[in-house]
Structures are given as structure tokens and as C-alpha cells.
């Protein structure tokens, strides 16, 4: 389905921890369940989840981001190295704590999530050093995917320089945005918000139609395509005055965690392989449908995708 392409993924990196066990009683100390832990695993999260999905889809990945000079950062880099990811673009910032999200799970249900994080804006010195590395990091890259989790790595100057350098090399850029200010991503090829993010960014109020929201963003941000993910309603793509809708392929919803990263990875891999937007959206809907049937941030492989496509045929 896909040939191997070289993808640069830039974004906020974090560590996902899954603490899994069973609950058989309520604590005598407070009206809360007692989780008896049976297993615990750690894996790259945030933009790292998009990276893992791209690797599972057969892509060669270059990681661009930041972790702390802590155990979490070490584990993150080692995990990606074991997956064959080029980690030369990962900066270790001694003034930054690697974000950690610990999900407590029992009987297939998430009980609570505990976050350890302090969003910290990248220093101007590190920003300059990282921007200076772009020419070498972009060498041979077929597509750039930006996964913004608003943890402080993707500053406006860094985003501008990365997008400009990619455009100068005719490398398409797709962005999974965060926050209301989409002007941060000006010049990108595609921006992929969910519905609530798109409505907030347009600033037209909840009464505005999706067409009005899309027109506002396309005109203001100066991008070629807006791809809006709409949960059970699927994906809507706006290019100029044209709108195309692609229905979701949902069977059972267990956990929507990481579904946006799955869509980003599949669309990126498809477009890097010269597929059209329509085919990319259809594949992304199928992959997202598989992802939400699993607990936690799921990795969708080519085998998963092929198997589901055969069942849907």
C-alpha cells in the first residue's frame, strides 16, 4: 500500500505511562477505588505517538522536538532509537521536565489520568540552535508533519522557519494544531484541526456554519487545504470553495485517546506516497476507526489497515 518515505515529525514530546490492574474494593480511607497494579508500560506520547504510527506504516522518520535532561527524556529517546527513528533532531533541555501522563486503567476503563508537566517556552538560544539544524534535518525528507500540544517547543519563530524552509524545498507541511491562533501555522499546506478547534480558531461563534468557519481560516491563515476531523461524522476537507465529506468507519468506541495522531500519521504517509486527499481521508477514517477500538494510544500497522479494508470491501 505504502512505499517507505522519509517523514520529519516536529512537535511536543511526552511520555505515556499505562498503569493497568484490577479494582475489587473501595478504599476505607476515601470513597475511591483501589487499583491493584498488574502491569505498567511506558511509550512515547504526544508527537511521539504520531511517530510510532508512521513507523508502523513503514515510514522512515526524523524526530524534531525537545525532552528534559531526566529519566523520562532518556526513556523517550531510547524507545524511538529502538524503533529505528532518527533522533538527531531531539534536543535535551536541562530547564524542561519531560511531560508524563500516567493513565490508570482497570477492566478496560481509564479511571484517572495523572499529568506531570510544566509547559515551558523554548529559550531563544535553543531556538536559534534548532533552527540552524533544519537544512540537514530536511535533507531527503518527503513530508513534514507538525504535531502541536502547546508545551512550548513550537514557538512562532521556529514554526515560521521550519515551514519556510520546507516550502523552499517543495516539501508539503501538514499541521495538527493547538489553540485558537492558527496564524502560527501560516504557509502550511494543510491544517488538520478537530471541529471544536476549527470553530474556536475562526472566531465566528458557534452559530457559524462549517463552510463559513473553513472560509475564514483558509483566507486568514493562507493555507491550501483545511481538513476538519468531526468524530463520528468523519472528515471534511475544504480546498478553496470546494467541500468534500468522508464518512467515519466506526464500529465500537473504547478510547478516543490518540485518534488524532493516527489520522495525522495516515494522511501524512498517504500524501507522501502521492495519493490524493480523498484517498488519504478514506484511509485515515479506517485507521481512526481501528484506533478507537483499543485502549490507549494505539499503533495502527499496514497489516491492520489492510485487514480492515478487506472486511469493508
GUGUFI-192405 format. One record per atom (N, C-alpha, C): residue in three letters; x, y, z. Coordinates in steps of 0.001 Angstrom, whole numbers, padded with zeros to 6 digits, always signed. Layout:
BEGIN
AlaXYZ/...
# end
This chain:
BEGIN
Unk+000828-001208+000000/Unk+000000+000000+000000/Unk+000862+001257+000000/Unk+001834+001315+000931/Unk+002723+002468+001028/Unk+004157+002046+000725/Unk+004879+002895+000002/Unk+006318+002755-000101/Unk+006946+003553+001036/Unk+008145+003160+001440/Unk+008796+003885+002527/Unk+009180+005288+002069/Unk+008764+006287+002823/Unk+009118+007675+002577/Unk+009737+008253+003845/Unk+010514+009310+003673/Unk+011171+009940+004823/Unk+010306+011097+005321/Unk+009881+011004+006576/Unk+008969+011983+007167/Unk+009644+012658+008355/Unk+009602+013985+008393/Unk+010062+014708+009575/Unk+008856+015054+010427/Unk+008870+014618+011668/Unk+007785+014926+012603/Unk+008310+015893+013653/Unk+007725+017091+013689/Unk+008108+018107+014658/Unk+006970+018313+015646/Unk+007307+018431+016927/Unk+006233+018665+017886/Unk+006656+018495+019321/Unk+005647+018427+020164/Unk+005867+018292+021606/Unk+005919+016815+021982/Unk+007011+016437+022634/Unk+007203+015055+023031/Unk+006861+014865+024509/Unk+006296+013737+024816/Unk+005980+013390+026199/Unk+006024+011878+026354/Unk+005938+011437+027598/Unk+005967+010004+027872/Unk+004600+009569+028368/Unk+004036+008560+027725/Unk+002762+007988+028158/Unk+003032+006760+029027/Unk+002439+006750+030211/Unk+002565+005613+031123/Unk+001185+004982+031287/Unk+001121+003672+031152/Unk-000136+002940+031335/Unk+000012+002026+032543/Unk-000711+002345+033614/Unk-000720+001529+034826/Unk-002010+000719+034822/Unk-001875-000587+034651/Unk-003037-001454+034430/Unk-003197-002437+035587/Unk-004428-002597+036032/Unk-004688-003531+037128/Unk-006159-003845+037248/Unk-006585-004223+038450/Unk-007996-004517+038657/Unk-008466-003843+039949/Unk-009761-003560+040001/Unk-010368-002930+041168/Unk-011369-003903+041778/Unk-011169-004250+043043/Unk-012056-005191+043720/Unk-012703-004602+044971/Unk-012247-003391+045349/Unk-012831-002802+046550/Unk-012673-001291+046545/Unk-013394-000641+047422/Unk-013310+000791+047632/Unk-012431+001061+048848/Unk-011606+002059+048759/Unk-010691+002379+049850/Unk-011453+002755+051131/Unk-011003+002274+052290/Unk-011626+002673+053561/Unk-011237+004102+053964/Unk-010239+004650+053274/Unk-009739+005988+053605/Unk-010546+007097+052931/Unk-011128+006763+051777/Unk-011894+007747+050989/Unk-012735+006967+049985/Unk-013842+007552+049499/Unk-014709+006826+048554/Unk-014106+006753+047150/Unk-012975+006059+047040/Unk-012282+005909+045761/Unk-011910+004447+045554/Unk-011853+003998+044287/Unk-011480+002608+044030/Unk-010004+002372+044318/Unk-009687+001168+044747/Unk-008302+000755+044972/Unk-007856-000050+043761/Unk-006836+000447+043071/Unk-006312-000224+041886/Unk-005136-001111+042275/Unk-005312-002420+042080/Unk-004213-003351+042325/Unk-003450-003504+041008/Unk-002220-003027+040980/Unk-001446-002942+039733/Unk-000923-004309+039316/Unk-001166-004644+038052/Unk-000668-005898+037483/Unk+000443-005654+036467/Unk+000416-004465+035832/Unk+001403-004201+034776/Unk+001532-002694+034586/Unk+002700-002290+034114/Unk+002913-000878+033798/Unk+003838-000781+032596/Unk+003485+000057+031648/Unk+004317+000230+030450/Unk+004500+001708+030152/Unk+005603+002012+029464/Unk+005908+003387+029064/Unk+006167+003420+027568/Unk+005664+004457+026922/Unk+005901+004598+025487/Unk+005860+006071+025096/Unk+006496+006420+023984/Unk+006475+007811+023537/Unk+005048+008290+023286/Unk+004736+009491+023784/Unk+003407+010067+023588/Unk+003499+011440+022951/Unk+002357+012118+022845/Unk+002307+013401+022162/Unk+002667+013197+020704/Unk+003559+014024+020181/Unk+004016+013849+018802/Unk+004711+012505+018615/Unk+005190+011922+019724/Unk+005809+010600+019657/Unk+004837+009526+019220/Unk+003551+009707+019527/Unk+002552+008725+019084/Unk+002383+008768+017574/Unk+002416+009960+016994/Unk+002358+010068+015532/Unk+003571+009397+014909/Unk+004729+009551+015547/Unk+005953+008921+015048/Unk+005823+007401+015053/Unk+005338+006840+016160/Unk+005203+005386+016256/Unk+004234+004849+015202/Unk+003157+005590+014942/Unk+002212+005169+013917/Unk+002843+005220+012528/Unk+003644+006239+012279/Unk+004317+006330+010977/Unk+005310+005184+010790/Unk+006028+004836+011856/Unk+006948+003696+011789/Unk+006175+002412+011493/Unk+005019+002234+012143/Unk+004195+001039+011915/Unk+003636+000989+010498/Unk+003545+002153+009868/Unk+003071+002224+008480/Unk+004217+002085+007480/Unk+005422+001842+007997/Unk+006561+001585+007117/Unk+007371+002806+006740/Unk+007139+003932+007419/Unk+007856+005152+007074/Unk+009195+005254+007808/Unk+010122+005981+007203/Unk+011379+006349+007847/Unk+011148+007712+008486/Unk+011427+007852+009782/Unk+011029+009061+010499/Unk+012221+009787+011116/Unk+012188+011113+010969/Unk+013136+012001+011638/Unk+012350+012746+012714/Unk+012803+012693+013960/Unk+012108+013343+015067/Unk+012730+014703+015362/Unk+011873+015717+015484/Unk+012322+017067+015822/Unk+011514+017556+017016/Unk+012191+017700+018158/Unk+011464+018123+019344/Unk+012395+018257+020533/Unk+011798+018269+021722/Unk+012563+018508+022941/Unk+012091+017580+024066/Unk+013051+017117+024840/Unk+012749+016402+026080/Unk+013628+017008+027168/Unk+013386+016631+028406/Unk+014197+017129+029506/Unk+015445+016284+029712/Unk+016348+016805+030520/Unk+017537+016034+030904/Unk+017188+015186+032133/Unk+016202+014305+031939/Unk+015687+013495+033035/Unk+015468+012069+032564/Unk+015018+011210+033478/Unk+014800+009805+033126/Unk+013744+009663+032028/Unk+012702+010509+032087/Unk+011666+010451+031068/Unk+012213+010754+029688/Unk+013096+011744+029608/Unk+013708+012087+028325/Unk+014598+010974+027810/Unk+015346+010358+028711/Unk+016216+009242+028324/Unk+015386+008085+027786/Unk+014313+007743+028506/Unk+013454+006639+028077/Unk+012831+006942+026718/Unk+012396+008193+026514/Unk+011772+008581+025250/Unk+012733+008385+024083/Unk+013942+008903+024226/Unk+014928+008800+023145/Unk+015304+007341+022884/Unk+015497+006565+023958/Unk+015858+005153+023785/Unk+014747+004380+023084/Unk+013494+004685+023429/Unk+012365+003984+022805/Unk+012292+004265+021312/Unk+012499+005522+020918/Unk+012464+005850+019494/Unk+013675+005282+018761/Unk+014836+005295+019421/Unk+016037+004717+018813/Unk+015821+003235+018519/Unk+015188+002526+019464/Unk+014899+001104+019270/Unk+013964+000870+018084/Unk+013168+001890+017737/Unk+012239+001776+016606/Unk+012889+002198+015284/Unk+014170+002566+015338/Unk+014874+002962+014125/Unk+014643+004404+013709/Unk+014126+005212+014624/Unk+013857+006623+014322/Unk+015148+007427+014425/Unk+015318+008387+013523/Unk+016443+009311+013566/Unk+016161+010335+014675/Unk+016901+010270+015774/Unk+016652+011138+016932/Unk+017640+012302+017001/Unk+018373+012557+015924/Unk+019376+013625+015938/Unk+018743+015002+016108/Unk+017441+015120+015839/Unk+016758+016400+015973/Unk+016098+016593+017329/Unk+016335+015681+018272/Unk+015757+015825+019616/Unk+016750+016551+020518/Unk+016311+017646+021092/Unk+017129+018454+021994/Unk+016812+018115+023448/Unk+017841+017984+024253/Unk+017648+017763+025688/Unk+017823+019107+026392/Unk+016741+019574+027002/Unk+016705+020887+027637/Unk+016785+020718+029161/Unk+017877+021170+029786/Unk+018022+020995+031238/Unk+017016+021816+032051/Unk+016383+022788+031407/Unk+015398+023631+032095/Unk+013961+023191+031837/Unk+013818+021954+031362/Unk+012499+021460+030978/Unk+012277+020068+031532/Unk+011067+019820+032030/Unk+010698+018483+032504/Unk+009956+017753+031396/Unk+010403+016557+031052/Unk+009691+015764+030061/Unk+008276+015496+030563/Unk+007241+015962+029844/Unk+005866+015732+030306/Unk+005569+014234+030406/Unk+004866+013851+031450/Unk+004497+012454+031656/Unk+003012+012383+031967/Unk+002312+011506+031269/Unk+000882+011307+031504/Unk+000671+009849+031904/Unk+000225+009651+033125/Unk+000024+008299+033650/Unk-001466+007980+033664/Unk-001854+007022+032855/Unk-003256+006595+032779/Unk-003450+005332+033609/Unk-004369+005408+034577/Unk-004704+004263+035423/Unk-005900+003545+034807/Unk-005730+002261+034509/Unk-006747+001525+033754/Unk-007123+000237+034476/Unk-008428-000015+034549/Unk-008937-001269+035124/Unk-010119-001732+034294/Unk-010163-003026+033997/Unk-011265-003619+033229/Unk-011512-002870+031919/Unk-010421-002435+031296/Unk-010551-001748+030010/Unk-011055-000327+030108/Unk-011159+000215+031325/Unk-011658+001581+031509/Unk-010591+002440+032186/Unk-010436+003662+031703/Unk-009499+004587+032312/Unk-010146+005210+033550/Unk-009527+005016+034711/Unk-010072+005535+035963/Unk-009691+006990+036192/Unk-008424+007287+035925/Unk-007930+008645+036143/Unk-006630+008804+035358/Unk-006298+010046+035012/Unk-005013+010329+034372/Unk-004268+011341+035230/Unk-003013+011030+035527/Unk-002181+011914+036342/Unk-001111+012523+035448/Unk-001080+013859+035355/Unk-000133+014557+034488/Unk+000971+015211+035303/Unk+002203+014981+034864/Unk+003352+015696+035396/Unk+003891+016563+034263/Unk+003658+017862+034327/Unk+004133+018718+033246/Unk+004127+020187+033664/Unk+005057+020917+033095/Unk+005111+022368+033248/Unk+005461+022936+031882/Unk+004459+023337+031087/Unk+004759+023899+029761/Unk+005777+025034+029871/Unk+006857+024932+029094/Unk+007961+025891+029169/Unk+008359+026312+027771/Unk+008330+027599+027513/Unk+008691+028105+026188/Unk+010174+027884+025922/Unk+010482+027451+024740/Unk+011862+027218+024324/Unk+012658+028515+024439/Unk+013861+028441+024982/Unk+014693+029636+025105/Unk+015138+030114+023724/Unk+015428+031383+023595/Unk+015846+031936+022303/Unk+017153+031316+021831/Unk+018037+030968+022776/Unk+019313+030351+022408/Unk+019095+028977+021788/Unk+018277+028136+022451/Unk+017982+026817+021898/Unk+017209+026940+020588/Unk+016304+027910+020528/Unk+015524+028139+019316/Unk+016440+028377+018116/Unk+017442+029212+018291/Unk+018390+029508+017205/Unk+019191+028271+016816/Unk+019632+027508+017819/Unk+020398+026291+017535/Unk+019574+025287+016746/Unk+018307+025140+017137/Unk+017436+024174+016473/Unk+017131+024612+015044/Unk+016835+025890+014855/Unk+016548+026400+013502/Unk+017753+026223+012588/Unk+018957+026346+013138/Unk+020170+026181+012338/Unk+020346+024745+011845/Unk+019656+023796+012512/Unk+019786+022385+012123/Unk+018811+021980+011019/Unk+017883+022855+010642/Unk+016838+022484+009687/Unk+017371+022026+008329/Unk+018368+022717+007749/Unk+018841+022263+006429/Unk+019274+020805+006403/Unk+019994+020366+007440/Unk+020437+018966+007456/Unk+019291+018019+007782/Unk+018399+018425+008694/Unk+017284+017555+009066/Unk+016300+017367+007915/Unk+016149+018374+007065/Unk+015199+018302+005950/Unk+015762+017599+004724/Unk+017016+017209+004786/Unk+017653+016541+003647/Unk+016939+015223+003329/Unk+016436+015085+002120/Unk+015782+013856+001686/Unk+014392+013637+002236/Unk+013826+014629+002930/Unk+012500+014491+003539/Unk+011411+014678+002480/Unk+010397+013808+002521/Unk+009290+013867+001564/Unk+008085+014645+002096/Unk+007969+014731+003420/Unk+006799+015374+004029/Unk+007166+015797+005444/Unk+006602+016942+005880/Unk+006775+017403+007254/Unk+005423+017355+007956/Unk+005380+016719+009121/Unk+004171+016675+009947/Unk+004468+017399+011256/Unk+003612+018352+011615/Unk+003779+019120+012843/Unk+002651+018763+013801/Unk+003017+018292+014990/Unk+002043+017875+015997/Unk+002200+018769+017221/Unk+001303+019746+017363/Unk+001407+020769+018398/Unk+000553+020394+019614/Unk+001200+020265+020774/Unk+000489+020008+022025/Unk+000625+021177+022999/Unk+001121+022299+022496/Unk+001230+023534+023294/Unk+002053+023361+024565/Unk+003176+022666+024464/Unk+004059+022505+025627/Unk+005258+023452+025564/Unk+005317+024302+024520/Unk+006335+025344+024475/Unk+007454+025156+023483/Unk+007531+023987+022819/Unk+008611+023769+021856/Unk+008374+024531+020553/Unk+007151+024501+020051/Unk+006843+025082+018750/Unk+006559+026579+018888/Unk+007627+027352+019007/Unk+007495+028800+019070/Unk+007144+029344+017688/Unk+006648+030558+017636/Unk+006288+031162+016351/Unk+007499+031274+015425/Unk+008659+031770+015898/Unk+009825+031826+015001/Unk+010255+030453+014494/Unk+010203+029438+015372/Unk+010608+028092+014952/Unk+009647+027556+013894/Unk+008356+027715+014125/Unk+007363+027247+013151/Unk+007537+027949+011814/Unk+007707+029260+011864/Unk+007859+030043+010637/Unk+009076+029590+009836/Unk+010192+029395+010533/Unk+011422+028984+009857/Unk+011286+027577+009280/Unk+010691+026669+010037/Unk+010522+025295+009563/Unk+009613+025244+008339/Unk+008482+025938+008399/Unk+007542+025943+007271/Unk+008179+026603+006048/Unk+008864+027712+006256/Unk+009511+028414+005134/Unk+010577+027546+004471/Unk+011397+026877+005288/Unk+012463+026048+004719/Unk+011893+024821+004000/Unk+010805+024276+004530/Unk+010162+023143+003852/Unk+009581+023588+002513/Unk+008889+024714+002510/Unk+008300+025239+001272/Unk+009379+025530+000229/Unk+010518+026052+000660/Unk+011614+026352-000263/Unk+012136+025094-000936/Unk+011923+023951-000285/Unk+012362+022673-000843/Unk+011197+021890-001462/Unk+010042+022543-001579/Unk+008826+021903-002129/Unk+008388+020688-001325/Unk+008578+020769-000002/Unk+008142+019700+000890/Unk+006800+020100+001503/Unk+005740+019325+001292/Unk+004433+019652+001889/Unk+004497+019592+003412/Unk+003711+020457+004064/Unk+003668+020519+005524/Unk+002225+020356+005989/Unk+001987+019375+006851/Unk+000662+019184+007452/Unk+000769+019447+008946/Unk-000210+020167+009494/Unk-000173+020573+010899/Unk-001398+020073+011646/Unk-001156+019426+012786/Unk-002215+019127+013754/Unk-002106+020230+014806/Unk-003020+021224+014785/Unk-002831+022453+015563/Unk-003303+022355+017008/Unk-002976+023405+017749/Unk-003439+023541+019132/Unk-003736+025011+019383/Unk-004798+025263+020139/Unk-005128+026644+020473/Unk-005920+027340+019380/Unk-006184+028624+019584/Unk-007026+029385+018669/Unk-006246+030119+017591/Unk-004941+030298+017789/Unk-004154+031112+016870/Unk-003548+030267+015756/Unk-004310+030090+014680/Unk-003805+029309+013549/Unk-002836+030117+012695/Unk-002710+031411+012934/Unk-001737+032215+012194/Unk-000313+031727+012464/Unk-000146+031018+013573/Unk+001156+030414+013883/Unk+001608+029464+012777/Unk+000659+028911+012052/Unk+000964+027894+011035/Unk+000850+028453+009612/Unk+000898+029761+009485/Unk+000742+030417+008191/Unk+001750+029850+007173/Unk+001233+029508+006010/Unk+002090+028981+004958/Unk+002135+027467+004885/Unk+001539+026768+005870/Unk+001497+025298+005818/Unk+000626+024852+004650/Unk+000798+023636+004219/Unk-000005+023094+003119/Unk-001399+022705+003606/Unk-001445+021993+004729/Unk-002706+021503+005296/Unk-002706+021751+006800/Unk-003839+022220+007317/Unk-004037+022261+008765/Unk-005184+021315+009090/Unk-004985+020471+010125/Unk-005942+019413+010447/Unk-006481+019567+011874/Unk-007392+020505+012112/Unk-007975+020634+013446/Unk-009182+019715+013603/Unk-009614+019513+014854/Unk-010921+018887+015035/Unk-011977+019992+014963/Unk-013232+019618+015027/Unk-014307+020577+014810/Unk-014284+021723+015816/Unk-014121+021410+017098/Unk-014144+022464+018115/Unk-012954+023405+017969/Unk-011807+022867+017594/Unk-010626+023707+017374/Unk-010835+024644+016193/Unk-011445+024144+015127/Unk-011692+024962+013947/Unk-012660+026100+014258/Unk-013736+025783+014975/Unk-014733+026799+015329/Unk-014105+027886+016201/Unk-013290+027469+017166/Unk-012637+028431+018057/Unk-011656+029315+017296/Unk-010905+028723+016378/Unk-009902+029477+015626/Unk-010535+030494+014684/Unk-011680+030158+014119/Unk-012357+031071+013191/Unk-012896+032295+013912/Unk-013309+032127+015169/Unk-013796+033248+015957/Unk-015124+033815+015486/Unk-015930+033003+014836/Unk-017208+033473+014300/Unk-018394+033114+015183/Unk-018127+032392+016267/Unk-019209+031965+017137/Unk-019761+030619+016739/Unk-020490+029988+017656/Unk-020998+028633+017434/Unk-022133+028584+016407/Unk-022702+029737+016059/Unk-023791+029754+015085/Unk-023295+029682+013647/Unk-021999+029911+013441/Unk-021443+029903+012081/Unk-021487+028499+011496/Unk-021709+028413+010193/Unk-021692+027124+009511/Unk-020248+026669+009343/Unk-020078+025386+009082/Unk-018738+024859+008883/Unk-018094+025480+007651/Unk-018899+025761+006630/Unk-018377+026425+005426/Unk-017834+027805+005760/Unk-018556+028550+006603/Unk-018094+029883+006998/Unk-016822+029797+007832/Unk-016764+028821+008710/Unk-015577+028603+009531/Unk-014374+028301+008642/Unk-014564+027400+007686/Unk-013474+027000+006800/Unk-012997+028174+005949/Unk-013935+028935+005416/Unk-013568+030075+004565/Unk-012742+031093+005345/Unk-013154+031339+006598/Unk-012432+032290+007440/Unk-010990+031832+007674/Unk-010816+030560+007993/Unk-009473+030033+008278/Unk-008616+030011+007017/Unk-009170+029540+005910/Unk-008415+029466+004654/Unk-007934+030844+004222/Unk-008789+031837+004345/Unk-008432+033191+003904/Unk-007451+033870+004855/Unk-007640+033647+006149/Unk-006812+034332+007144/Unk-005429+033720+007271/Unk-005357+032399+007263/Unk-004096+031715+007531/Unk-003282+031488+006254/Unk-003930+031574+005108/Unk-003270+031376+003803/Unk-002687+029972+003712/Unk-003560+028997+003689/Unk-003172+027603+003508/Unk-003941+027042+002317/Unk-003480+025925+001792/Unk-004132+025329+000627/Unk-005379+024547+001021/Unk-005275+023818+002135/Unk-006341+022879+002493/Unk-006601+022886+003996/Unk-007871+022826+004343/Unk-008278+022653+005743/Unk-008962+021296+005848/Unk-008465+020456+006750/Unk-009030+019122+006971/Unk-009594+019083+008381/Unk-010912+019014+008508/Unk-011565+019063+009810/Unk-012034+017669+010195/Unk-011512+017157+011328/Unk-011970+015854+011817/Unk-013186+016100+012705/Unk-014228+015277+012505/Unk-015518+015529+013153/Unk-016039+014303+013896/Unk-015137+013556+014515/Unk-015507+012395+015324/Unk-016374+011421+014513/Unk-017576+011113+015001/Unk-018457+010146+014330/Unk-018912+010603+012948/Unk-018781+011912+012687/Unk-019209+012446+011390/Unk-018120+012320+010329/Unk-016943+011860+010714/Unk-015883+011646+009741/Unk-014997+012859+009533/Unk-014590+013074+008301/Unk-013646+014136+007947/Unk-014237+015006+006843/Unk-014085+016323+006986/Unk-014497+017255+005937/Unk-013270+018005+005449/Unk-013099+018066+004130/Unk-011931+018717+003536/Unk-012383+019923+002722/Unk-011726+021058+002969/Unk-012037+022297+002265/Unk-010795+022758+001508/Unk-010955+022938+000214/Unk-009898+023486-000629/Unk-010542+024559-001497/Unk-010149+025815-001267/Unk-010833+026900-001966/Unk-012294+026939-001548/Unk-013206+026923-002533/Unk-014643+026925-002238/Unk-015238+025522-002273/Unk-014397+024512-002429/Unk-014884+023137-002542/Unk-014873+022434-001186/Unk-015921+021631-000954/Unk-016008+020837+000258/Unk-016259+019372-000106/Unk-015527+018497+000557/Unk-015735+017063+000386/Unk-015852+016429+001774/Unk-016865+015569+001960/Unk-017084+014891+003235/Unk-016793+013399+003099/Unk-016161+012848+004125/Unk-015810+011431+004127/Unk-016308+010820+005433/Unk-017161+009823+005319/Unk-017819+009255+006494/Unk-016864+008431+007337/Unk-017121+008430+008649/Unk-016303+007666+009584/Unk-016580+006178+009437/Unk-015587+005369+009827/Unk-015725+003918+009781/Unk-015601+003396+011219/Unk-016629+003680+012038/Unk-016592+003380+013461/Unk-017448+002160+013779/Unk-016871+001194+014501/Unk-017612+000015+014940/Unk-017909+000077+016434/Unk-016866+000324+017233/Unk-017010+000344+018691/Unk-016027+001353+019263/Unk-016509+002225+020138/Unk-015642+003216+020751/Unk-015260+002769+022157/Unk-013960+002505+022351/Unk-013451+002160+023677/Unk-012642+003312+024257/Unk-011839+003959+023401/Unk-010967+005024+023874/Unk-010538+005868+022677/Unk-010844+007158+022719/Unk-010500+008038+021582/Unk-009098+008621+021721/Unk-008381+008251+022795/Unk-007034+008776+023019/Unk-006133+008489+021822/Unk-005504+009530+021289/Unk-004528+009351+020219/Unk-005097+009184+018823/Unk-006424+009244+018679/Unk-007016+009057+017354/Unk-006566+010149+016380/Unk-006394+011372+016897/Unk-005926+012464+016042/Unk-004524+012219+015511/Unk-003661+011615+016349/Unk-002312+011269+015907/Unk-002351+010199+014818/Unk-003296+009263+014960/Unk-003450+008215+013953/Unk-003831+008822+012609/Unk-004790+009746+012629/Unk-005214+010411+011393/Unk-004046+011173+010780/Unk-003307+011902+011611/Unk-002154+012662+011117/Unk-001146+011744+010442/Unk-000848+010619+011073/Unk+000146+009690+010527/Unk-000301+009101+009204/Unk-001547+008658+009130/Unk-002029+008011+007910/Unk-002120+009009+006753/Unk-002641+010193+007024/Unk-002728+011213+005968/Unk-001328+011582+005480/Unk-000392+011735+006408/Unk+000985+012071+006041/Unk+001605+010994+005166/Unk+001466+009736+005576/Unk+002031+008632+004801/Unk+001392+008547+003414/Unk+000087+008745+003353/Unk-000620+008666+002078/Unk-000188+009783+001125/Unk-000133+010996+001630/Unk+000253+012124+000773/Unk+001718+012031+000354/Unk+002569+011544+001248/Unk+003972+011353+000888/Unk+004114+010333-000228/Unk+003143+009410-000322/Unk+003130+008399-001386/Unk+002346+008856-002613/Unk+002123+010174-002703/Unk+001477+010782-003862/Unk+000020+010368-004039/Unk-000628+009940-002959/Unk-002063+009669-003019/Unk-002821+010986-002956/Unk-004059+010990-003409/Unk-004878+012181-003355/Unk-005467+012390-001976/Unk-005992+013592-001747/Unk-006601+013901-000459/Unk-007781+012993-000147/Unk-008561+012663-001165/Unk-009734+011811-000962/Unk-009326+010441-000439/Unk-008336+009850-001090/Unk-007877+008524-000666/Unk-007236+008588+000708/Unk-006496+009674+000978/Unk-005860+009846+002290/Unk-006912+009933+003387/Unk-007989+010685+003136/Unk-009056+010842+004129/Unk-009783+009524+004371/Unk-010044+008784+003326/Unk-010717+007492+003465/Unk-009872+006532+004306/Unk-008577+006473+004029/Unk-007691+005596+004789/Unk-007594+006044+006252/Unk-007543+007367+006456/Unk-007452+007893+007813/Unk-008693+007549+008626/Unk-009861+007614+007998/Unk-011097+007239+008691/Unk-011078+005777+009117/Unk-010576+004918+008248/Unk-010491+003494+008568/Unk-009525+003280+009739/Unk-008358+003924+009673/Unk-007351+003769+010718/Unk-007855+004299+012059/Unk-008522+005445+012037/Unk-009061+006015+013280/Unk-010112+005096+013876/Unk-010905+004457+013017/Unk-011912+003513+013483/Unk-011294+002342+014221/Unk-010128+001897+013758/Unk-009415+000809+014440/Unk-008842+001307+015765/Unk-008268+002518+015736/Unk-007585+003066+016919/Unk-008522+003217+018111/Unk-009745+003683+017867/Unk-010655+003934+018987/Unk-011296+002657+019531/Unk-011030+001533+018884/Unk-011487+000254+019407/Unk-010504-000307+020436/Unk-009366+000370+020612/Unk-008323-000106+021509/Unk-008118+000887+022654/Unk-007571+000391+023742/Unk-007318+001227+024909/Unk-005972+001926+024758/Unk-005953+003231+025048/Unk-004712+003994+024978/Unk-004380+004429+023563/Unk-003178+004961+023408/Unk-002722+005417+022086/Unk-002305+004209+021258/Unk-003141+003835+020317/Unk-002899+002615+019544/Unk-001987+002873+018358/Unk-001166+001878+018028/Unk-000348+001921+016818/Unk-001061+001124+015740/Unk-001310+001758+014622/Unk-002001+001089+013522/Unk-000976+000719+012455/Unk-000894-000560+012152/Unk+000086-001043+011177/Unk-000544-001180+009793/Unk+000310-001405+008818/Unk-000185-001661+007458/Unk-001052-002914+007432/Unk-000669-003917+008240/Unk-001452-005152+008291/Unk-002845-004877+008858/Unk-002927-004042+009907/Unk-004225-003662+010479/Unk-005094-002983+009432/Unk-004496-002045+008730/Unk-005218-001263+007739/Unk-005697-002145+006595/Unk-004819-003016+006114/Unk-005178-003900+005013/Unk-006291-004853+005405/Unk-006190-005419+006609/Unk-007193-006360+007095/Unk-008560-005695+007186/Unk-008621-004469+007719/Unk-009893-003775+007862/Unk-010468-003394+006503/Unk-009610-003001+005573/Unk-010071-002641+004227/Unk-010700-003836+003528/Unk-010117-005025+003762/Unk-010665-006249+003164/Unk-012043-006525+003735/Unk-012216-006318+005040/Unk-013525-006554+005674/Unk-014574-005562+005197/Unk-014136-004334+004912/Unk-015060-003292+004466/Unk-015407-003367+002995/Unk-014624-004135+002260/Unk-014809-004216+000800/Unk-016126-004918+000451/
# end
